[in-house]
Amino acid sequence: MYAKGMTIKDIESHIMEIYGLKCSDTIISRITDKILPIIRERQIRPLEEIYAVVFMDVIHFHVRSEGHIVFERYS
């Protein structure tokens, strides 16, 4: 989130909104400081010529059967 331009306050609000967790500015800064070098290293790595891609599409339906809810998957 930080790498995409969100401020530390934005991240703090986002985590609270999505997960209901309170994170201090210090915790977010420490995490960001640890992962930014890893992100930068990954961004500048050379790319392979070919990558395998697998695309899966599945729809999940909640179905009641004999008084119980079961999950049916259709793909």
mmJSON file of the N, C-alpha and C atoms, coordinates in Angstrom:
{"data_MODEL":{"atom_site":{
"group_PDB":["ATOM","ATOM","ATOM","ATOM","ATOM","ATOM","ATOM","ATOM","ATOM","ATOM","ATOM","ATOM","ATOM","ATOM","ATOM","ATOM","ATOM","ATOM","ATOM","ATOM","ATOM","ATOM","ATOM","ATOM","ATOM","ATOM","ATOM","ATOM","ATOM","ATOM","ATOM","ATOM","ATOM","ATOM","ATOM","ATOM","ATOM","ATOM","ATOM","ATOM","ATOM","ATOM","ATOM","ATOM","ATOM","ATOM","ATOM","ATOM","ATOM","ATOM","ATOM","ATOM","ATOM","ATOM","ATOM","ATOM","ATOM","ATOM","ATOM","ATOM","ATOM","ATOM","ATOM","ATOM","ATOM","ATOM","ATOM","ATOM","ATOM","ATOM","ATOM","ATOM","ATOM","ATOM","ATOM","ATOM","ATOM","ATOM","ATOM","ATOM","ATOM","ATOM","ATOM","ATOM","ATOM","ATOM","ATOM","ATOM","ATOM","ATOM","ATOM","ATOM","ATOM","ATOM","ATOM","ATOM","ATOM","ATOM","ATOM","ATOM","ATOM","ATOM","ATOM","ATOM","ATOM","ATOM","ATOM","ATOM","ATOM","ATOM","ATOM","ATOM","ATOM","ATOM","ATOM","ATOM","ATOM","ATOM","ATOM","ATOM","ATOM","ATOM","ATOM","ATOM","ATOM","ATOM","ATOM","ATOM","ATOM","ATOM","ATOM","ATOM","ATOM","ATOM","ATOM","ATOM","ATOM","ATOM","ATOM","ATOM","ATOM","ATOM","ATOM","ATOM","ATOM","ATOM","ATOM","ATOM","ATOM","ATOM","ATOM","ATOM","ATOM","ATOM","ATOM","ATOM","ATOM","ATOM","ATOM","ATOM","ATOM","ATOM","ATOM","ATOM","ATOM","ATOM","ATOM","ATOM","ATOM","ATOM","ATOM","ATOM","ATOM","ATOM","ATOM","ATOM","ATOM","ATOM","ATOM","ATOM","ATOM","ATOM","ATOM","ATOM","ATOM","ATOM","ATOM","ATOM","ATOM","ATOM","ATOM","ATOM","ATOM","ATOM","ATOM","ATOM","ATOM","ATOM","ATOM","ATOM","ATOM","ATOM","ATOM","ATOM","ATOM","ATOM","ATOM","ATOM","ATOM","ATOM","ATOM","ATOM","ATOM","ATOM","ATOM","ATOM","ATOM","ATOM","ATOM","ATOM","ATOM","ATOM","ATOM","ATOM","ATOM"],
"id":[1,2,3,4,5,6,7,8,9,10,11,12,13,14,15,16,17,18,19,20,21,22,23,24,25,26,27,28,29,30,31,32,33,34,35,36,37,38,39,40,41,42,43,44,45,46,47,48,49,50,51,52,53,54,55,56,57,58,59,60,61,62,63,64,65,66,67,68,69,70,71,72,73,74,75,76,77,78,79,80,81,82,83,84,85,86,87,88,89,90,91,92,93,94,95,96,97,98,99,100,101,102,103,104,105,106,107,108,109,110,111,112,113,114,115,116,117,118,119,120,121,122,123,124,125,126,127,128,129,130,131,132,133,134,135,136,137,138,139,140,141,142,143,144,145,146,147,148,149,150,151,152,153,154,155,156,157,158,159,160,161,162,163,164,165,166,167,168,169,170,171,172,173,174,175,176,177,178,179,180,181,182,183,184,185,186,187,188,189,190,191,192,193,194,195,196,197,198,199,200,201,202,203,204,205,206,207,208,209,210,211,212,213,214,215,216,217,218,219,220,221,222,223,224,225],
"type_symbol":["N","C","C","N","C","C","N","C","C","N","C","C","N","C","C","N","C","C","N","C","C","N","C","C","N","C","C","N","C","C","N","C","C","N","C","C","N","C","C","N","C","C","N","C","C","N","C","C","N","C","C","N","C","C","N","C","C","N","C","C","N","C","C","N","C","C","N","C","C","N","C","C","N","C","C","N","C","C","N","C","C","N","C","C","N","C","C","N","C","C","N","C","C","N","C","C","N","C","C","N","C","C","N","C","C","N","C","C","N","C","C","N","C","C","N","C","C","N","C","C","N","C","C","N","C","C","N","C","C","N","C","C","N","C","C","N","C","C","N","C","C","N","C","C","N","C","C","N","C","C","N","C","C","N","C","C","N","C","C","N","C","C","N","C","C","N","C","C","N","C","C","N","C","C","N","C","C","N","C","C","N","C","C","N","C","C","N","C","C","N","C","C","N","C","C","N","C","C","N","C","C","N","C","C","N","C","C","N","C","C","N","C","C","N","C","C","N","C","C","N","C","C","N","C","C"],
"label_atom_id":["N","CA","C","N","CA","C","N","CA","C","N","CA","C","N","CA","C","N","CA","C","N","CA","C","N","CA","C","N","CA","C","N","CA","C","N","CA","C","N","CA","C","N","CA","C","N","CA","C","N","CA","C","N","CA","C","N","CA","C","N","CA","C","N","CA","C","N","CA","C","N","CA","C","N","CA","C","N","CA","C","N","CA","C","N","CA","C","N","CA","C","N","CA","C","N","CA","C","N","CA","C","N","CA","C","N","CA","C","N","CA","C","N","CA","C","N","CA","C","N","CA","C","N","CA","C","N","CA","C","N","CA","C","N","CA","C","N","CA","C","N","CA","C","N","CA","C","N","CA","C","N","CA","C","N","CA","C","N","CA","C","N","CA","C","N","CA","C","N","CA","C","N","CA","C","N","CA","C","N","CA","C","N","CA","C","N","CA","C","N","CA","C","N","CA","C","N","CA","C","N","CA","C","N","CA","C","N","CA","C","N","CA","C","N","CA","C","N","CA","C","N","CA","C","N","CA","C","N","CA","C","N","CA","C","N","CA","C","N","CA","C","N","CA","C","N","CA","C","N","CA","C","N","CA","C","N","CA","C","N","CA","C"],
"label_alt_id":[null,null,null,null,null,null,null,null,null,null,null,null,null,null,null,null,null,null,null,null,null,null,null,null,null,null,null,null,null,null,null,null,null,null,null,null,null,null,null,null,null,null,null,null,null,null,null,null,null,null,null,null,null,null,null,null,null,null,null,null,null,null,null,null,null,null,null,null,null,null,null,null,null,null,null,null,null,null,null,null,null,null,null,null,null,null,null,null,null,null,null,null,null,null,null,null,null,null,null,null,null,null,null,null,null,null,null,null,null,null,null,null,null,null,null,null,null,null,null,null,null,null,null,null,null,null,null,null,null,null,null,null,null,null,null,null,null,null,null,null,null,null,null,null,null,null,null,null,null,null,null,null,null,null,null,null,null,null,null,null,null,null,null,null,null,null,null,null,null,null,null,null,null,null,null,null,null,null,null,null,null,null,null,null,null,null,null,null,null,null,null,null,null,null,null,null,null,null,null,null,null,null,null,null,null,null,null,null,null,null,null,null,null,null,null,null,null,null,null,null,null,null,null,null,null],
"label_comp_id":["MET","MET","MET","TYR","TYR","TYR","ALA","ALA","ALA","LYS","LYS","LYS","GLY","GLY","GLY","MET","MET","MET","THR","THR","THR","ILE","ILE","ILE","LYS","LYS","LYS","ASP","ASP","ASP","ILE","ILE","ILE","GLU","GLU","GLU","SER","SER","SER","HIS","HIS","HIS","ILE","ILE","ILE","MET","MET","MET","GLU","GLU","GLU","ILE","ILE","ILE","TYR","TYR","TYR","GLY","GLY","GLY","LEU","LEU","LEU","LYS","LYS","LYS","CYS","CYS","CYS","SER","SER","SER","ASP","ASP","ASP","THR","THR","THR","ILE","ILE","ILE","ILE","ILE","ILE","SER","SER","SER","ARG","ARG","ARG","ILE","ILE","ILE","THR","THR","THR","ASP","ASP","ASP","LYS","LYS","LYS","ILE","ILE","ILE","LEU","LEU","LEU","PRO","PRO","PRO","ILE","ILE","ILE","ILE","ILE","ILE","ARG","ARG","ARG","GLU","GLU","GLU","ARG","ARG","ARG","GLN","GLN","GLN","ILE","ILE","ILE","ARG","ARG","ARG","PRO","PRO","PRO","LEU","LEU","LEU","GLU","GLU","GLU","GLU","GLU","GLU","ILE","ILE","ILE","TYR","TYR","TYR","ALA","ALA","ALA","VAL","VAL","VAL","VAL","VAL","VAL","PHE","PHE","PHE","MET","MET","MET","ASP","ASP","ASP","VAL","VAL","VAL","ILE","ILE","ILE","HIS","HIS","HIS","PHE","PHE","PHE","HIS","HIS","HIS","VAL","VAL","VAL","ARG","ARG","ARG","SER","SER","SER","GLU","GLU","GLU","GLY","GLY","GLY","HIS","HIS","HIS","ILE","ILE","ILE","VAL","VAL","VAL","PHE","PHE","PHE","GLU","GLU","GLU","ARG","ARG","ARG","TYR","TYR","TYR","SER","SER","SER"],
"label_asym_id":["A","A","A","A","A","A","A","A","A","A","A","A","A","A","A","A","A","A","A","A","A","A","A","A","A","A","A","A","A","A","A","A","A","A","A","A","A","A","A","A","A","A","A","A","A","A","A","A","A","A","A","A","A","A","A","A","A","A","A","A","A","A","A","A","A","A","A","A","A","A","A","A","A","A","A","A","A","A","A","A","A","A","A","A","A","A","A","A","A","A","A","A","A","A","A","A","A","A","A","A","A","A","A","A","A","A","A","A","A","A","A","A","A","A","A","A","A","A","A","A","A","A","A","A","A","A","A","A","A","A","A","A","A","A","A","A","A","A","A","A","A","A","A","A","A","A","A","A","A","A","A","A","A","A","A","A","A","A","A","A","A","A","A","A","A","A","A","A","A","A","A","A","A","A","A","A","A","A","A","A","A","A","A","A","A","A","A","A","A","A","A","A","A","A","A","A","A","A","A","A","A","A","A","A","A","A","A","A","A","A","A","A","A","A","A","A","A","A","A","A","A","A","A","A","A"],
"label_entity_id":["1","1","1","1","1","1","1","1","1","1","1","1","1","1","1","1","1","1","1","1","1","1","1","1","1","1","1","1","1","1","1","1","1","1","1","1","1","1","1","1","1","1","1","1","1","1","1","1","1","1","1","1","1","1","1","1","1","1","1","1","1","1","1","1","1","1","1","1","1","1","1","1","1","1","1","1","1","1","1","1","1","1","1","1","1","1","1","1","1","1","1","1","1","1","1","1","1","1","1","1","1","1","1","1","1","1","1","1","1","1","1","1","1","1","1","1","1","1","1","1","1","1","1","1","1","1","1","1","1","1","1","1","1","1","1","1","1","1","1","1","1","1","1","1","1","1","1","1","1","1","1","1","1","1","1","1","1","1","1","1","1","1","1","1","1","1","1","1","1","1","1","1","1","1","1","1","1","1","1","1","1","1","1","1","1","1","1","1","1","1","1","1","1","1","1","1","1","1","1","1","1","1","1","1","1","1","1","1","1","1","1","1","1","1","1","1","1","1","1","1","1","1","1","1","1"],
"label_seq_id":[1,1,1,2,2,2,3,3,3,4,4,4,5,5,5,6,6,6,7,7,7,8,8,8,9,9,9,10,10,10,11,11,11,12,12,12,13,13,13,14,14,14,15,15,15,16,16,16,17,17,17,18,18,18,19,19,19,20,20,20,21,21,21,22,22,22,23,23,23,24,24,24,25,25,25,26,26,26,27,27,27,28,28,28,29,29,29,30,30,30,31,31,31,32,32,32,33,33,33,34,34,34,35,35,35,36,36,36,37,37,37,38,38,38,39,39,39,40,40,40,41,41,41,42,42,42,43,43,43,44,44,44,45,45,45,46,46,46,47,47,47,48,48,48,49,49,49,50,50,50,51,51,51,52,52,52,53,53,53,54,54,54,55,55,55,56,56,56,57,57,57,58,58,58,59,59,59,60,60,60,61,61,61,62,62,62,63,63,63,64,64,64,65,65,65,66,66,66,67,67,67,68,68,68,69,69,69,70,70,70,71,71,71,72,72,72,73,73,73,74,74,74,75,75,75],
"pdbx_PDB_ins_code":[null,null,null,null,null,null,null,null,null,null,null,null,null,null,null,null,null,null,null,null,null,null,null,null,null,null,null,null,null,null,null,null,null,null,null,null,null,null,null,null,null,null,null,null,null,null,null,null,null,null,null,null,null,null,null,null,null,null,null,null,null,null,null,null,null,null,null,null,null,null,null,null,null,null,null,null,null,null,null,null,null,null,null,null,null,null,null,null,null,null,null,null,null,null,null,null,null,null,null,null,null,null,null,null,null,null,null,null,null,null,null,null,null,null,null,null,null,null,null,null,null,null,null,null,null,null,null,null,null,null,null,null,null,null,null,null,null,null,null,null,null,null,null,null,null,null,null,null,null,null,null,null,null,null,null,null,null,null,null,null,null,null,null,null,null,null,null,null,null,null,null,null,null,null,null,null,null,null,null,null,null,null,null,null,null,null,null,null,null,null,null,null,null,null,null,null,null,null,null,null,null,null,null,null,null,null,null,null,null,null,null,null,null,null,null,null,null,null,null,null,null,null,null,null,null],
"Cartn_x":[0.826,0.0,0.871,1.945,2.854,3.525,3.929,4.586,3.645,2.349,1.361,0.939,1.584,1.327,0.464,0.038,-0.757,0.159,-0.317,0.443,0.285,1.117,1.032,-0.339,-0.866,-2.208,-3.27,-3.125,-4.056,-4.05,-2.862,-2.713,-3.349,-3.091,-3.666,-5.199,-5.787,-7.243,-7.764,-7.049,-7.457,-7.469,-6.428,-6.347,-7.464,-7.754,-8.839,-10.183,-10.386,-11.653,-11.856,-10.816,-10.934,-10.899,-9.926,-9.698,-10.126,-10.426,-10.789,-9.604,-8.392,-7.176,-6.585,-6.14,-5.48,-3.982,-3.357,-1.907,-1.348,-0.293,0.324,1.169,1.465,2.355,3.704,4.17,5.48,5.5,4.447,4.395,4.371,3.554,3.463,4.8,5.465,6.781,7.817,7.813,8.771,8.544,7.277,6.971,7.39,7.051,7.399,8.91,9.645,11.108,11.709,11.067,11.574,11.281,10.101,9.726,10.09,10.303,10.636,11.893,12.977,14.148,13.847,13.005,12.638,11.82,10.906,10.086,10.956,11.862,12.739,13.596,14.121,14.939,14.115,12.894,12.018,11.639,11.464,11.069,12.155,13.408,14.502,15.088,14.524,15.06,14.802,15.649,15.4,14.211,13.409,12.253,12.61,11.922,12.084,11.417,11.805,11.186,9.763,9.556,8.248,7.822,6.546,5.956,4.74,4.604,3.412,2.279,1.095,-0.062,-1.183,-1.79,-2.936,-4.104,-5.202,-6.396,-7.483,-8.019,-9.112,-10.292,-11.465,-12.68,-13.668,-14.089,-14.999,-16.083,-17.29,-18.407,-18.831,-18.984,-19.431,-20.884,-21.695,-23.089,-23.351,-24.12,-24.587,-25.895,-25.934,-27.106,-27.587,-28.914,-29.491,-29.911,-29.462,-29.794,-30.176,-31.382,-31.879,-31.729,-32.036,-31.997,-30.615,-29.598,-28.232,-27.719,-26.899,-26.275,-25.008,-24.923,-23.729,-23.195,-21.966,-21.355,-21.148,-21.716,-21.54,-20.599,-19.701,-18.782,-19.03,-19.106,-19.244,-18.109,-17.459,-16.388,-16.52],
"Cartn_y":[-1.189,0.0,1.254,1.192,2.337,2.555,1.456,1.545,2.089,1.948,2.451,3.886,4.523,5.936,6.252,5.231,5.505,6.0,6.963,7.438,6.443,6.598,5.728,5.872,7.078,7.308,6.621,6.665,5.975,4.469,3.918,2.487,2.128,2.943,2.718,2.684,3.638,3.694,2.499,2.138,1.019,-0.292,-0.546,-1.773,-1.806,-0.664,-0.602,-0.877,-0.294,-0.461,-1.898,-2.493,-3.83,-4.932,-4.85,-5.939,-5.635,-4.367,-3.995,-4.014,-3.89,-3.907,-2.512,-2.168,-0.882,-1.096,-0.416,-0.478,0.92,1.0,2.302,2.721,4.011,4.533,3.827,3.545,2.909,1.508,0.735,-0.633,-0.6,0.272,0.37,0.813,1.762,2.219,1.103,0.334,-0.771,-1.83,-2.182,-3.169,-2.645,-1.39,-0.771,-0.738,-0.369,-0.318,-1.693,-2.745,-4.106,-4.603,-4.271,-4.877,-4.044,-2.735,-1.919,-2.375,-2.73,-3.231,-4.505,-5.373,-6.606,-6.275,-5.326,-4.908,-4.293,-3.421,-2.77,-3.793,-4.758,-5.803,-6.599,-6.9,-7.663,-6.843,-5.541,-4.688,-4.563,-4.657,-4.465,-5.778,-6.911,-8.197,-8.368,-9.118,-9.381,-10.333,-10.114,-10.949,-12.106,-13.213,-14.365,-14.061,-14.797,-14.598,-15.147,-16.282,-16.934,-17.273,-17.029,-17.405,-18.274,-19.339,-20.178,-19.484,-19.524,-18.898,-19.927,-20.041,-20.918,-20.05,-20.14,-19.36,-20.316,-20.068,-20.885,-19.972,-20.468,-19.713,-20.651,-20.298,-21.153,-20.282,-20.8,-20.129,-21.018,-20.434,-21.167,-20.805,-21.818,-21.616,-22.213,-21.526,-22.076,-22.798,-24.092,-24.901,-25.594,-25.581,-26.281,-27.672,-28.688,-30.07,-30.786,-31.3,-32.024,-31.212,-29.926,-29.063,-28.543,-28.918,-28.449,-27.671,-26.676,-25.927,-26.644,-26.954,-27.565,-26.627,-26.784,-25.92,-26.725,-26.243,-26.873,-25.988,-26.597,-25.84,-26.193,-25.191,-25.389,-24.642,-25.293,-24.603,-24.772],
"Cartn_z":[0.0,0.0,0.0,0.779,0.85,-0.501,-1.131,-2.43,-3.498,-3.303,-4.255,-3.95,-2.959,-2.701,-1.494,-0.745,0.451,1.563,2.332,3.484,4.629,5.639,6.805,7.464,7.54,8.097,7.239,5.907,5.01,5.279,5.432,5.684,7.023,8.031,9.361,9.285,8.585,8.433,7.644,6.593,5.737,6.521,7.297,8.093,9.133,9.742,10.717,10.045,8.869,8.148,7.673,7.121,6.54,7.606,8.526,9.467,10.9,11.187,12.547,13.496,12.963,13.775,13.889,15.073,15.279,15.157,14.229,14.037,14.253,15.017,15.256,14.06,13.997,12.955,13.005,14.22,14.393,13.796,14.044,13.499,11.977,11.414,9.96,9.374,9.995,9.526,9.59,10.666,10.798,9.717,9.489,8.457,7.089,6.812,5.526,5.331,6.365,6.274,5.985,6.492,6.269,4.853,4.326,3.043,1.815,1.972,0.798,0.069,0.774,0.037,-0.755,-0.217,-0.913,-2.164,-2.029,-3.169,-4.255,-3.871,-4.857,-5.595,-4.846,-5.458,-6.478,-6.133,-7.035,-8.268,-8.106,-9.224,-10.287,-9.883,-10.854,-11.375,-10.94,-11.389,-12.884,-13.565,-14.982,-15.128,-16.144,-16.396,-17.309,-17.137,-18.009,-19.346,-20.387,-21.692,-21.738,-21.072,-21.111,-19.682,-19.393,-18.111,-18.374,-17.6,-17.701,-16.953,-17.545,-16.929,-16.861,-15.697,-15.523,-15.098,-15.836,-15.529,-15.059,-13.87,-13.346,-13.035,-13.332,-13.057,-12.383,-11.185,-10.43,-9.823,-9.797,-9.128,-7.966,-6.774,-5.596,-5.314,-5.122,-4.764,-3.39,-2.554,-1.286,-1.578,-1.289,-1.612,-0.343,-0.124,1.014,0.552,1.288,0.959,2.248,2.29,3.455,4.742,4.66,5.845,6.216,5.476,5.753,4.555,4.85,3.759,3.344,2.069,1.494,0.437,0.057,-0.953,-2.217,-3.283,-4.593,-5.402,-6.117,-6.98,-8.422,-9.232,-10.679,-11.353,-12.246,-12.955,-14.437],
"occupancy":[1.0,1.0,1.0,1.0,1.0,1.0,1.0,1.0,1.0,1.0,1.0,1.0,1.0,1.0,1.0,1.0,1.0,1.0,1.0,1.0,1.0,1.0,1.0,1.0,1.0,1.0,1.0,1.0,1.0,1.0,1.0,1.0,1.0,1.0,1.0,1.0,1.0,1.0,1.0,1.0,1.0,1.0,1.0,1.0,1.0,1.0,1.0,1.0,1.0,1.0,1.0,1.0,1.0,1.0,1.0,1.0,1.0,1.0,1.0,1.0,1.0,1.0,1.0,1.0,1.0,1.0,1.0,1.0,1.0,1.0,1.0,1.0,1.0,1.0,1.0,1.0,1.0,1.0,1.0,1.0,1.0,1.0,1.0,1.0,1.0,1.0,1.0,1.0,1.0,1.0,1.0,1.0,1.0,1.0,1.0,1.0,1.0,1.0,1.0,1.0,1.0,1.0,1.0,1.0,1.0,1.0,1.0,1.0,1.0,1.0,1.0,1.0,1.0,1.0,1.0,1.0,1.0,1.0,1.0,1.0,1.0,1.0,1.0,1.0,1.0,1.0,1.0,1.0,1.0,1.0,1.0,1.0,1.0,1.0,1.0,1.0,1.0,1.0,1.0,1.0,1.0,1.0,1.0,1.0,1.0,1.0,1.0,1.0,1.0,1.0,1.0,1.0,1.0,1.0,1.0,1.0,1.0,1.0,1.0,1.0,1.0,1.0,1.0,1.0,1.0,1.0,1.0,1.0,1.0,1.0,1.0,1.0,1.0,1.0,1.0,1.0,1.0,1.0,1.0,1.0,1.0,1.0,1.0,1.0,1.0,1.0,1.0,1.0,1.0,1.0,1.0,1.0,1.0,1.0,1.0,1.0,1.0,1.0,1.0,1.0,1.0,1.0,1.0,1.0,1.0,1.0,1.0,1.0,1.0,1.0,1.0,1.0,1.0,1.0,1.0,1.0,1.0,1.0,1.0,1.0,1.0,1.0,1.0,1.0,1.0],
"B_iso_or_equiv":[0.0,0.0,0.0,0.0,0.0,0.0,0.0,0.0,0.0,0.0,0.0,0.0,0.0,0.0,0.0,0.0,0.0,0.0,0.0,0.0,0.0,0.0,0.0,0.0,0.0,0.0,0.0,0.0,0.0,0.0,0.0,0.0,0.0,0.0,0.0,0.0,0.0,0.0,0.0,0.0,0.0,0.0,0.0,0.0,0.0,0.0,0.0,0.0,0.0,0.0,0.0,0.0,0.0,0.0,0.0,0.0,0.0,0.0,0.0,0.0,0.0,0.0,0.0,0.0,0.0,0.0,0.0,0.0,0.0,0.0,0.0,0.0,0.0,0.0,0.0,0.0,0.0,0.0,0.0,0.0,0.0,0.0,0.0,0.0,0.0,0.0,0.0,0.0,0.0,0.0,0.0,0.0,0.0,0.0,0.0,0.0,0.0,0.0,0.0,0.0,0.0,0.0,0.0,0.0,0.0,0.0,0.0,0.0,0.0,0.0,0.0,0.0,0.0,0.0,0.0,0.0,0.0,0.0,0.0,0.0,0.0,0.0,0.0,0.0,0.0,0.0,0.0,0.0,0.0,0.0,0.0,0.0,0.0,0.0,0.0,0.0,0.0,0.0,0.0,0.0,0.0,0.0,0.0,0.0,0.0,0.0,0.0,0.0,0.0,0.0,0.0,0.0,0.0,0.0,0.0,0.0,0.0,0.0,0.0,0.0,0.0,0.0,0.0,0.0,0.0,0.0,0.0,0.0,0.0,0.0,0.0,0.0,0.0,0.0,0.0,0.0,0.0,0.0,0.0,0.0,0.0,0.0,0.0,0.0,0.0,0.0,0.0,0.0,0.0,0.0,0.0,0.0,0.0,0.0,0.0,0.0,0.0,0.0,0.0,0.0,0.0,0.0,0.0,0.0,0.0,0.0,0.0,0.0,0.0,0.0,0.0,0.0,0.0,0.0,0.0,0.0,0.0,0.0,0.0,0.0,0.0,0.0,0.0,0.0,0.0],
"pdbx_formal_charge":[null,null,null,null,null,null,null,null,null,null,null,null,null,null,null,null,null,null,null,null,null,null,null,null,null,null,null,null,null,null,null,null,null,null,null,null,null,null,null,null,null,null,null,null,null,null,null,null,null,null,null,null,null,null,null,null,null,null,null,null,null,null,null,null,null,null,null,null,null,null,null,null,null,null,null,null,null,null,null,null,null,null,null,null,null,null,null,null,null,null,null,null,null,null,null,null,null,null,null,null,null,null,null,null,null,null,null,null,null,null,null,null,null,null,null,null,null,null,null,null,null,null,null,null,null,null,null,null,null,null,null,null,null,null,null,null,null,null,null,null,null,null,null,null,null,null,null,null,null,null,null,null,null,null,null,null,null,null,null,null,null,null,null,null,null,null,null,null,null,null,null,null,null,null,null,null,null,null,null,null,null,null,null,null,null,null,null,null,null,null,null,null,null,null,null,null,null,null,null,null,null,null,null,null,null,null,null,null,null,null,null,null,null,null,null,null,null,null,null,null,null,null,null,null,null],
"auth_seq_id":[1,1,1,2,2,2,3,3,3,4,4,4,5,5,5,6,6,6,7,7,7,8,8,8,9,9,9,10,10,10,11,11,11,12,12,12,13,13,13,14,14,14,15,15,15,16,16,16,17,17,17,18,18,18,19,19,19,20,20,20,21,21,21,22,22,22,23,23,23,24,24,24,25,25,25,26,26,26,27,27,27,28,28,28,29,29,29,30,30,30,31,31,31,32,32,32,33,33,33,34,34,34,35,35,35,36,36,36,37,37,37,38,38,38,39,39,39,40,40,40,41,41,41,42,42,42,43,43,43,44,44,44,45,45,45,46,46,46,47,47,47,48,48,48,49,49,49,50,50,50,51,51,51,52,52,52,53,53,53,54,54,54,55,55,55,56,56,56,57,57,57,58,58,58,59,59,59,60,60,60,61,61,61,62,62,62,63,63,63,64,64,64,65,65,65,66,66,66,67,67,67,68,68,68,69,69,69,70,70,70,71,71,71,72,72,72,73,73,73,74,74,74,75,75,75],
"auth_comp_id":["MET","MET","MET","TYR","TYR","TYR","ALA","ALA","ALA","LYS","LYS","LYS","GLY","GLY","GLY","MET","MET","MET","THR","THR","THR","ILE","ILE","ILE","LYS","LYS","LYS","ASP","ASP","ASP","ILE","ILE","ILE","GLU","GLU","GLU","SER","SER","SER","HIS","HIS","HIS","ILE","ILE","ILE","MET","MET","MET","GLU","GLU","GLU","ILE","ILE","ILE","TYR","TYR","TYR","GLY","GLY","GLY","LEU","LEU","LEU","LYS","LYS","LYS","CYS","CYS","CYS","SER","SER","SER","ASP","ASP","ASP","THR","THR","THR","ILE","ILE","ILE","ILE","ILE","ILE","SER","SER","SER","ARG","ARG","ARG","ILE","ILE","ILE","THR","THR","THR","ASP","ASP","ASP","LYS","LYS","LYS","ILE","ILE","ILE","LEU","LEU","LEU","PRO","PRO","PRO","ILE","ILE","ILE","ILE","ILE","ILE","ARG","ARG","ARG","GLU","GLU","GLU","ARG","ARG","ARG","GLN","GLN","GLN","ILE","ILE","ILE","ARG","ARG","ARG","PRO","PRO","PRO","LEU","LEU","LEU","GLU","GLU","GLU","GLU","GLU","GLU","ILE","ILE","ILE","TYR","TYR","TYR","ALA","ALA","ALA","VAL","VAL","VAL","VAL","VAL","VAL","PHE","PHE","PHE","MET","MET","MET","ASP","ASP","ASP","VAL","VAL","VAL","ILE","ILE","ILE","HIS","HIS","HIS","PHE","PHE","PHE","HIS","HIS","HIS","VAL","VAL","VAL","ARG","ARG","ARG","SER","SER","SER","GLU","GLU","GLU","GLY","GLY","GLY","HIS","HIS","HIS","ILE","ILE","ILE","VAL","VAL","VAL","PHE","PHE","PHE","GLU","GLU","GLU","ARG","ARG","ARG","TYR","TYR","TYR","SER","SER","SER"],
"auth_asym_id":["A","A","A","A","A","A","A","A","A","A","A","A","A","A","A","A","A","A","A","A","A","A","A","A","A","A","A","A","A","A","A","A","A","A","A","A","A","A","A","A","A","A","A","A","A","A","A","A","A","A","A","A","A","A","A","A","A","A","A","A","A","A","A","A","A","A","A","A","A","A","A","A","A","A","A","A","A","A","A","A","A","A","A","A","A","A","A","A","A","A","A","A","A","A","A","A","A","A","A","A","A","A","A","A","A","A","A","A","A","A","A","A","A","A","A","A","A","A","A","A","A","A","A","A","A","A","A","A","A","A","A","A","A","A","A","A","A","A","A","A","A","A","A","A","A","A","A","A","A","A","A","A","A","A","A","A","A","A","A","A","A","A","A","A","A","A","A","A","A","A","A","A","A","A","A","A","A","A","A","A","A","A","A","A","A","A","A","A","A","A","A","A","A","A","A","A","A","A","A","A","A","A","A","A","A","A","A","A","A","A","A","A","A","A","A","A","A","A","A","A","A","A","A","A","A"],
"auth_atom_id":["N","CA","C","N","CA","C","N","CA","C","N","CA","C","N","CA","C","N","CA","C","N","CA","C","N","CA","C","N","CA","C","N","CA","C","N","CA","C","N","CA","C","N","CA","C","N","CA","C","N","CA","C","N","CA","C","N","CA","C","N","CA","C","N","CA","C","N","CA","C","N","CA","C","N","CA","C","N","CA","C","N","CA","C","N","CA","C","N","CA","C","N","CA","C","N","CA","C","N","CA","C","N","CA","C","N","CA","C","N","CA","C","N","CA","C","N","CA","C","N","CA","C","N","CA","C","N","CA","C","N","CA","C","N","CA","C","N","CA","C","N","CA","C","N","CA","C","N","CA","C","N","CA","C","N","CA","C","N","CA","C","N","CA","C","N","CA","C","N","CA","C","N","CA","C","N","CA","C","N","CA","C","N","CA","C","N","CA","C","N","CA","C","N","CA","C","N","CA","C","N","CA","C","N","CA","C","N","CA","C","N","CA","C","N","CA","C","N","CA","C","N","CA","C","N","CA","C","N","CA","C","N","CA","C","N","CA","C","N","CA","C","N","CA","C","N","CA","C","N","CA","C","N","CA","C","N","CA","C","N","CA","C"],
"pdbx_PDB_model_num":[1,1,1,1,1,1,1,1,1,1,1,1,1,1,1,1,1,1,1,1,1,1,1,1,1,1,1,1,1,1,1,1,1,1,1,1,1,1,1,1,1,1,1,1,1,1,1,1,1,1,1,1,1,1,1,1,1,1,1,1,1,1,1,1,1,1,1,1,1,1,1,1,1,1,1,1,1,1,1,1,1,1,1,1,1,1,1,1,1,1,1,1,1,1,1,1,1,1,1,1,1,1,1,1,1,1,1,1,1,1,1,1,1,1,1,1,1,1,1,1,1,1,1,1,1,1,1,1,1,1,1,1,1,1,1,1,1,1,1,1,1,1,1,1,1,1,1,1,1,1,1,1,1,1,1,1,1,1,1,1,1,1,1,1,1,1,1,1,1,1,1,1,1,1,1,1,1,1,1,1,1,1,1,1,1,1,1,1,1,1,1,1,1,1,1,1,1,1,1,1,1,1,1,1,1,1,1,1,1,1,1,1,1,1,1,1,1,1,1,1,1,1,1,1,1]
}}}
